[in-house]
């Protein structure tokens, strides 16, 4: 028909590679050939003819949310003679019925976004990545921040679960990274952060979140609980970010990192590459962001603890050791997501890695053998039944040495040697070197020889060179004073 517009019937038929007779028949026919086909009838009897209107439809009306597979199983139970192959037929019939008679569904309204207006925060589970630190699985989340208009992203590794501390630290890192704050900040309902809190604690946490946003002049908003699409601009990018991390891990060739800092630098590099792809839009949105305040605000929780006679304190189902000189003192502890900063008055004392209680309710311990070794040397048999004995050993080689000694020597002698090994590592600062020597000794099937190790890592005091220090005479200083006085008089 296209050729017929500018050519005769014969020429159009030749160009279309059809006969003249077919061309004349098409010319006379008012409808297209595809419109002349009669409607296709059923080729086999309808297996649902006697049950769909009488049984399936009443079931769909009584329970609008019921799944098609549940209806299918119920029909097979009522009518065993029905063939199992009707499942797809039933599902299509139910879908068609719901399109005409079903309930109205929720509509998602797409929004027009303005630069500098909205930033989103959320946490995403990364257990599927299989990341390990020094061979140990890393149980962590990623805090994810995104500016909706430009697509700027920031990700921060979170060791604990969702909490206000993790949100405050990650959000402030993101804002200072982009160099400004949006007008509105949206998060989910923070139900995970509120879990297991009483009413007063929930009110306090809500107040702290509002103060955090007020510090950056952002208006806090939250999407409705369980409605993920209200945070869709970041929910959808979770998958893209994790896929990018997964691909980078595959290209790296290993999922193991030496330490947490290396893994965090790895995540920062991936996010930087993703931001580089939106560099022009990010630069354009920066002009619409609010200026940052002069300083950051609090991104930690502060707790007062008292050091007990056991040489430490218990906080959030975790026992932490501290230097024994602090026994009986009240300390201020600032809880961050990955560490604890310990203060006495306004003086910072130490920083401890943060521990987490077990999911089954059991307590955990964060132990530093340097804090207790001087007391343990006086009571070495305390090591035998020590509650946190496994956490006391700084490396696996020390634990293996203890197990070998316990197996072949009396308990008292085994504990004494093990404690002296820890004391040697403490006194001489040779923890890693001593662990390597213990590994070689155990691999050879021998037990640690304390005398030989002391000779190797602690030189004999008699062999140390004698240093003589000759003090200067005070008369020399008086001469200098006299010279200076004469110069001033001149």
Secondary structure, DSSP 4 states (H G I P E B T S, - for coil): -TGGGTS-HHHHHHHHT--HHHHHHHHH-SS-GGGGSPPPPPSS--TTTTTIIIIIHHHHHH-TT--HHHHHHHHHHH-TTS-GGGHHHHHHHHHHHHHHHSPPPPPP------TTTEEEEEEEE-GGG--EETTEE---EEEEEEETTT--EEEEEESSSS-HHHHHHHHHHHHHHHTSB-SEEEE---HHHHTT--HHHHHHHHHHHHHHHHHTTPEEEEPPTT-GGGGHHHHHHHHHHHHHHHHHHHHHT-SEESSHHHHHHHHHHHHHHHHHTTHHHHHHHHTTSBPP-SS----SEEEEEE--TTSEEEETTEEEE--GGGTT-EEEEEE-SSEEEEEETTEEEEEEEPP---TTS--EEE--HHHHHHHHHHTGGGGTT-TTHHHH-SSHHHHHHHHHHHHHS-HHHHHHHHHHHHHHHHHHT-HHHHHHHHHHHHHTTPPP-HHHHHHHHS--GGGSPP---PPPPHHHHHHHHHHHHHHHH-
